[in-house]
Amino acid sequence: MPSEYIMYLSILLVGTLAIGGISVTMIAINDSMEDKALETGMENILQNISETIYGLKESEQKKIAQGATDIHTEINLDIPNQLHEEEYKIEVIFNNLTYSLKASLIDNADVSVTVSLLITPESISISGIIESTGQNPRVIFTYDGVNINILLED
């Protein structure tokens, strides 16, 4: 009889450990999927902003080619204030080859996404930061007859 009691307790212990292991695994999968969903959402926003920047750059450079000497154009951006209840920021980063947009969570900078703009820093200057909680996020294109600047601003 005591050996049966020990056997039942052993089975109960193994079952409890299995349920605990499954629970820990499911929590880890849930956290991973949440991070992937945030990254996908930020990447979609960055793609939309990069299309806006590229389209603005192309249209304004046509005006410059036609002889414009002073240009100031603003395009308001329609971006969500939060992604999965998380606030984020978007910033312009660059190296010697190209500009990129980087989105990262304000509370957790480890969750971030970068999208290349494929615009070289030789002919144009791009800078700025947009926070998702900003009042009026926009892209501003300016040309003063010499310098071309694109600014992200909120």
Solvent accessible surface area in square Angstrom, and as a share of the most:
residue,aa,sasa,rsa
1,M,178,0.79
2,P,101,0.63
3,S,81,0.52
4,E,82,0.37
5,Y,141,0.53
6,I,112,0.57
7,M,98,0.44
8,Y,137,0.52
9,L,85,0.42
10,S,53,0.34
11,I,108,0.55
12,L,119,0.59
13,L,109,0.54
14,V,98,0.57
15,G,31,0.30
16,T,81,0.47
17,L,117,0.58
18,A,50,0.39
19,I,121,0.61
20,G,33,0.32
21,G,38,0.37
22,I,111,0.56
23,S,51,0.33
24,V,105,0.60
25,T,72,0.42
26,M,114,0.51
27,I,109,0.56
28,A,58,0.45
29,I,88,0.45
30,N,92,0.47
31,D,79,0.41
32,S,57,0.37
33,M,120,0.54
34,E,81,0.36
35,D,57,0.29
36,K,118,0.50
37,A,38,0.30
38,L,4,0.02
39,E,49,0.22
40,T,77,0.45
41,G,16,0.16
42,M,1,0.00
43,E,76,0.34
44,N,86,0.44
45,I,14,0.07
46,L,0,0.00
47,Q,75,0.33
48,N,94,0.48
49,I,2,0.01
50,S,13,0.08
51,E,116,0.52
52,T,35,0.20
53,I,0,0.00
54,Y,113,0.43
55,G,39,0.38
56,L,7,0.03
57,K,24,0.10
58,E,65,0.29
59,S,50,0.32
60,E,6,0.02
61,Q,56,0.25
62,K,134,0.57
63,K,94,0.40
64,I,38,0.19
65,A,89,0.69
66,Q,157,0.70
67,G,52,0.50
68,A,34,0.26
69,T,95,0.55
70,D,119,0.62
71,I,14,0.07
72,H,118,0.53
73,T,35,0.20
74,E,86,0.39
75,I,62,0.31
76,N,102,0.52
77,L,20,0.10
78,D,148,0.77
79,I,24,0.12
80,P,59,0.37
81,N,98,0.50
82,Q,87,0.39
83,L,23,0.11
84,H,112,0.50
85,E,154,0.69
86,E,47,0.21
87,E,65,0.29
88,Y,1,0.00
89,K,63,0.27
90,I,0,0.00
91,E,37,0.17
92,V,22,0.13
93,I,66,0.34
94,F,134,0.56
95,N,85,0.44
96,N,141,0.72
97,L,136,0.67
98,T,27,0.15
99,Y,11,0.04
100,S,14,0.09
101,L,0,0.00
102,K,61,0.26
103,A,0,0.00
104,S,3,0.02
105,L,6,0.03
106,I,73,0.37
107,D,127,0.66
108,N,66,0.34
109,A,72,0.56
110,D,133,0.69
111,V,8,0.05
112,S,36,0.23
113,V,20,0.12
114,T,74,0.43
115,V,15,0.09
116,S,50,0.33
117,L,12,0.06
118,L,149,0.74
119,I,7,0.04
120,T,66,0.38
121,P,36,0.23
122,E,158,0.71
123,S,73,0.47
124,I,6,0.03
125,S,51,0.33
126,I,5,0.03
127,S,55,0.35
128,G,20,0.20
129,I,88,0.45
130,I,1,0.00
131,E,72,0.32
132,S,3,0.02
133,T,62,0.36
134,G,20,0.20
135,Q,177,0.78
136,N,62,0.32
137,P,16,0.10
138,R,44,0.16
139,V,0,0.00
140,I,14,0.07
141,F,0,0.00
142,T,39,0.23
143,Y,26,0.10
144,D,91,0.47
145,G,32,0.31
146,V,125,0.72
147,N,82,0.42
148,I,23,0.12
149,N,59,0.30
150,I,1,0.01
151,L,66,0.33
152,L,3,0.01
153,E,53,0.24
154,D,64,0.33
